[in-house]
Amino acid sequence: MSIFGWHVGAFGGVEVMNWRELPPLVPGRGQLLVRVHASGINFAETRMRAGTYSGQELPFVMGMESAGVVEAIGPGVTGHAVGDRVFGRARGSHATHVLFDADHALPLPNNIDFVQGAAIPVGWLTAWHALVTIGRARAGERVLIEAIASSVGSAALQIAKWQGAWVAGTASRDDKCERACAAGADAAYNYKTADLAARVMHDTGGHGIDVGLMTIGEETAASLFASMAYEGRIVMYGSTGGRQVCFSLNIGTRNLQLLAMSISTSSRFLPETMQSFRKVAVPGFANGTFRAVVDKVLPMSALAEAHAMVDSRSHYGKIVLVNDL
Ligand SMILES: NC(=O)c1ccc[n+]([C@@H]2O[C@H](COP(=O)([O-])OP(=O)(O)OC[C@H]3O[C@@H](n4cnc5c(N)ncnc54)[C@H](OP(=O)(O)O)[C@@H]3O)[C@@H](O)[C@H]2O)c1
């Protein structure tokens, strides 16, 4: 069996990604070999390719998530069988085949297609970890989602509404704000043009935000801090707009909590987030409570086009590649 994938041997522009034959993949202990039908695109991948993603080593195969069919099973794996449809996070997913850690493989419900399955893992698990495990948003609280049009943001909107929160989002363009409101947000603010704190205080009757999802960082941190309610929790999971954030320690007198997270390194991810996601969110996709927002489906061969869309910040939700190669 030949295995091909988008290989990167040097950091740089889209030209460093080459579709080429890869060494055979043999599932080790606790692993599954999965034939990839579809694979989602993530912001982090453009940084991995460029060499600005911390910890990324060379060489590597692009892709962080996929949906497909189990072709072989390594020793010690229970609960999975050859032929099962699965989805989840797996490095090297922009390929014909990928190895999944069985702990991270979720059963793909029969009524969910591979494109939906590939659109869920990274975005939804990040948003679930932020809102359910770390932020613990409760019914009636006010949640603010930075970059609500991102794949994590579009997932967070559905999760926070399901939790019973009042939900607002931010975006850099009015059309993204309109789309977020059409998708159920109670308010959305263009952070390039609006006075965020003033708008939030007006729309929450002077209360402010109980749970703020911070993903832009430097560019918008001051306005996010100013928008928070007393006792509010900021959950930081990204820094697309810069990492050097300066803030006043008056967050102490306001009793603000600043919580930082990464699903790749959190010790709470597997025992708490994956477990509750399996039990609650996966059935939610099967019964229509949740649905990943897919902006565009492209062939696997169009990876460079997908990266250009991420760079242009034009998408709303997820870009998904389907295997045509
Ligand atoms: N901590 C974790 O475990 C974890 C896991 C997964 C993802 N993440 C992070 O979550 C964030 C969203 O990821 P995603 O894959 O959902 O992203 P995405 O769909 O590609 O969307 C990213 C959005 O970020 C906004 N943005 C703000 N400043 C930007 C800048 N300087 N350059 C580019 N985009 C900028 C843009 O929306 P606007 O133009 O509307 O601002 C852009 O569309 C990223 O920061 C990612 O690293 C963290």
The ligand as a Gaussian input file, in Angstrom:
#p B3LYP/6-31G(d) Opt

LIG

0 1
 N       -4.985000      26.711000      22.781000
 C       -5.394000      25.713000      22.028000
 O       -5.403000      24.559000      22.448000
 C       -5.836000      25.992000      20.622000
 C       -6.336000      24.964000      19.822000
 C       -6.797000      25.280000      18.530000
 C       -6.745000      26.593000      18.085000
 N       -6.216000      27.543000      18.898000
 C       -6.144000      28.941000      18.473000
 O       -7.458000      29.393000      18.211000
 C       -7.406000      30.449000      17.287000
 C       -8.392000      30.195000      16.181000
 O       -7.963000      29.065000      15.426000
 P       -8.822000      28.634000      14.166000
 O       -8.125000      27.514000      13.508000
 O      -10.233000      28.513000      14.573000
 O       -8.629000      29.944000      13.278000
 P       -9.255000      30.412000      11.902000
 O      -10.530000      29.695000      11.630000
 O       -8.210000      30.379000      10.867000
 O       -9.597000      31.930000      12.231000
 C       -8.620000      32.792000      12.780000
 C       -9.206000      34.186000      12.876000
 O       -8.421000      34.944000      13.776000
 C       -8.675000      36.311000      13.514000
 N       -7.438000      37.095000      13.584000
 C       -7.221000      38.095000      14.438000
 N       -6.022000      38.617000      14.266000
 C       -5.426000      37.942000      13.265000
 C       -4.163000      38.044000      12.626000
 N       -3.253000      38.971000      12.990000
 N       -3.899000      37.184000      11.623000
 C       -4.796000      36.248000      11.273000
 N       -6.023000      36.111000      11.852000
 C       -6.328000      36.954000      12.841000
 C       -9.296000      36.375000      12.113000
 O      -10.679000      36.731000      12.284000
 P      -11.053000      38.298000      12.242000
 O      -10.457000      38.787000      10.950000
 O      -12.512000      38.347000      12.273000
 O      -10.389000      38.873000      13.443000
 C       -9.170000      34.964000      11.596000
 O      -10.181000      34.642000      10.697000
 C       -5.946000      30.556000      16.828000
 O       -5.299000      31.542000      17.588000
 C       -5.404000      29.195000      17.182000
 O       -4.008000      29.209000      17.344000
 C       -5.781000      27.271000      20.145000

